[in-house]
Amino acid sequence: MADTRFSDKELKEFEDLINDKLSQARSDYDQLQRSLSYEDDNRTEDTAPTFKMMEDGSDTMSREETAQLAARQQKFIVSLENALLRIKNKTYGVCRVTGKLIQKERLRLVPHATMSIEAKNQQDRR
């Protein structure tokens, strides 16, 4: 019969991995937030109107991309925090579709995964 949960030692390994990723993710998110709130000293007030419009448009596009990256990073942080909760509840690594353990290799690559490759492939086929 297949195991229904990881051992405490295995959960500790994943917890350490997730905490490392969470620390890096928070650092990256903070950097993105600082980038969004930073007032650029290189303003275009003294630039010809055509170039000013192009530069301002480029700046707006760049800020939108940065905002999207920040939103994705925030979602990633929440997913990692949820994985830590599952570790605490000792439900970490259990596929929410099949109820079987997710392969360790998958969890090492995607520590916030909630589905096995098998379940993910079935979902993608739909």
RALIN-V560964 format. One record per pair of residues at least 4 apart in sequence whose C-alpha atoms are under 7 Angstrom apart, sorted by the first residue. I is the first residue (numbers start at 0). GAP is how many residues later the second one is. Records with the same first field share a line. If there is no record, write none. Layout:
I: GAP ; GAP
This chain:
2: 98
3: 96 ; 97
4: 86 ; 89 ; 96
5: 4 ; 5
6: 4
7: 4
8: 4
9: 4
10: 4 ; 76
11: 4
12: 4
13: 4
14: 4 ; 69 ; 72
15: 4
16: 4
17: 4 ; 62 ; 93
18: 4
19: 4
20: 4
21: 4 ; 55 ; 58
22: 4
23: 4
24: 4 ; 48 ; 52
25: 4 ; 51
26: 4
27: 4
28: 4 ; 41 ; 44 ; 45
29: 4
30: 4
31: 4 ; 34 ; 38
32: 4 ; 37
33: 4
35: 27 ; 30
43: 8
46: 4 ; 5
47: 4
48: 4
49: 4
50: 4
51: 4
52: 4
53: 4
54: 4
55: 4
56: 4
57: 4
58: 4
59: 4
60: 4
61: 4
62: 4
63: 4
64: 4
65: 4
66: 4
67: 4
68: 4
69: 4
70: 4
71: 4
72: 4
73: 4
74: 4
75: 4
76: 4
77: 4
78: 4 ; 33
79: 4 ; 32
80: 4
81: 4
82: 4 ; 9 ; 29
83: 4
84: 4
85: 4 ; 5 ; 6
86: 4 ; 5
92: 8 ; 9 ; 21
93: 5 ; 6 ; 7 ; 8 ; 20
94: 4 ; 5 ; 6 ; 7 ; 19 ; 20 ; 21
95: 18 ; 19
96: 18 ; 22
97: 21
101: 13 ; 14
102: 4
103: 4
104: 4
105: 4
106: 4 ; 6
114: 4 ; 5
115: 4
116: 4
117: 4
118: 4
119: 4
120: 4
121: 4
